[in-house]
Amino acid sequence: MQIKKNILILCSASFSLSNFRGDLIKHLLSQGFKVYCGGPDFDESTLNLVRDLGGIPIPFHLQRTGLNALSDYNTIQELKNLMTEHKIDILFPYTIKPVIYGSFAAKKLNIPVISLITGLGFTFSRVTTKAKVLQWVTEFLYRKALKSNKAVIFQNSDDLELFKSHKIVDKNQSLHVVDGSGINLEKFAFKPRVHSSTSVVKFVLVGRLMIEKGVDLFMNAAKKLRAEYPNSEFHIIGEPPENSSSAVSKKELEDLNKKGTIVYHGKSMNVAKVISELDIFVLPTYYREGVPRSILEALSSGMPVITTMQPGCKETVLEGVNGFLITPKEEEPLVKAMKYFLEHPAEIESMGLESRKLAENKFDVHIINEHILNIISEQL
């Protein structure tokens, strides 16, 4: 296929371009696209990562959190100028602000937009009054922005149905569901996890360390189970987000690490290597996920998964086959699910193999990217 078009992939965090869209960038390049990559917080490292992929980084200004009318207006104008300067033929934004402001800017230039809704996050969690207000504002802005999109892609069917029921998108629009961002099966290679009754069983949680991700529930479960099962370990990888009221206490993490209740790794630059040495992946989130990238990494690596019956999470677990789905916000079901593996360690290997099969059959990044490319090609 000989398509010579300029595509702009637009994000709110530049590290995600290589971490989450690297395979997509390479796939688009292989199909003849010239790929521009817009992000608001490039540093030398992230600039080089994009260049190494073959993409062209374009820095722009974005106030990632909160609403500031002047700042947001300036972002729209800047994006409009950048798209004109680089002769962009099609825009592919993901995450809330790039989708909304990118769509507004592209509409002024008659540039087709295919938006990717990667999850609804805290804004649609309805866990606080602030979240409810943010949801109302965000729905209003999404409704205005998405109505001019050529296509809208969701990462789970629950989010699609919510957008349709709230009339954020029109059912006559080109609407699609893909299975998350996909996972590179070679990078996150399968590793059998063979256990006996005397083996140390290692649980791990990976992600932004926020209350909505269930990190406090994981820590409480660790406190209970570590005392009862000395052959258990509870690992946490990630950092609390800065300037967030939902952030887990860094001091508590460090204190629990010193006591031996958890093993706190902090931020890791090589998650694939770290999780290859661990056994069971746990994400007791009540955050509105798309399909959590961290779970996909665990599936590919061959780990059983314990997560919640939340949109985007429930798609990653076949109950009792490759893990367990639990009720959000409740500690007891989490403890029970974790205790199962401590009392039946031989199940870790067989459930892990089922996780890998699921990754291969449903979440392979090449399958996902081919689906996205077909949607883009249809609109062109």
Phi, psi and omega in degrees: 000122185254082177253122178247083183233151176266117179246138177249116173268123189242131183223174178253356178214113190297330180299333183290340180297315179276321184291315188252336185242008183302314180292325177294317178302313180295323180294316179296319178299320181293340180262010173097003177283149166263120192252114173263144185233109182263130178210154186267350190225041180297141164236183185300323181295311182289328174300313182292325178297318178293316180298321180297329177287339184106001178275167179246108182288138176232104176289144171214166184266134179210127171277105193293328182239158177076175180237122177226110189304315183292314180299317182291323176297318180296324177297316179299316180295319179297316179297320178300315180295319180294320180292325176291313182300320185262008176052053182289131180265332181207142182250135178233087181266153172218156191074159198303300187293316175302321178297313185289306185286325175297319179295318178298316182294315182294325180300322180295337184253004183058035176267127180295144182235133170240108184267145176246117179268106190268010183133160187253348168059205181300325185302325182253016183280334180058026183275343178221167176299321179301316180297322180294319178294316179299322179297317180299313180296315183294320177300317180299314182291318176302315183301317180292321186282316190282341184296338179262001180289144175290323179205153176230128182249133178247158180260358170203156186289335178297317179295320177300313182295323177297315180297324179288316183292330178270006179056035174282325172239161179264135182298343178274354176289166175280100185243137187220156173235127172243158184275072177075197180274354181081165181224140177280108186292337179280319181295315179259077188288149180289138176221118178298144180239094184267128183229150172242181182294342181257000182291151170281128180256123189245116176265151179215141171241132180234134175152186172290130190272085182240154180301320182296341177277359178079020183295321179295325177295319178298316181294320178295320178297321179298318180301318182289312189281329181298323180290323184277329184234091181298340180271024179247149175226148183230107187258142176232127180240126180137182179225149173295136178293144179286149175055040179234130178290345181269356185295139174287147182295122177296323180296318179297319178300314182291323179295315180294328176294316179297324180284346182085009178289318176233167169246108184263117184268341189070201180286137179241137177268357179217072183297323181304315182292317183295312185288341178296340181263001183246175195244307188235130181266135183232128174218089183275050189283150164236021173281146178281093182279162168277272157225114188302126179301322182298324178291320179299321177298319180293317179301312182298323181287344179093038180252136166300153185234134169246118178211182188263165179278050180261152173306135179090332178267318185295340178288347187260357184230129168264110190308123178076356181259306177239012179158201184223142173257132184237164178289133179296151172071004182247130185281320186299315177298327178294312179300317181298316181294319179292322180296328179304315182287331177290329182266345179228062186298336179294338181287342183299315182295312184293320178291324177297322177296321177294325176298314180298319178300318179296318178299316182294319187275334188237326191245009178305126185300330180292324176295313182298313184294325177295322177297313180296318179299320179297321178295315179299315182297321178300318183285334178281000000 
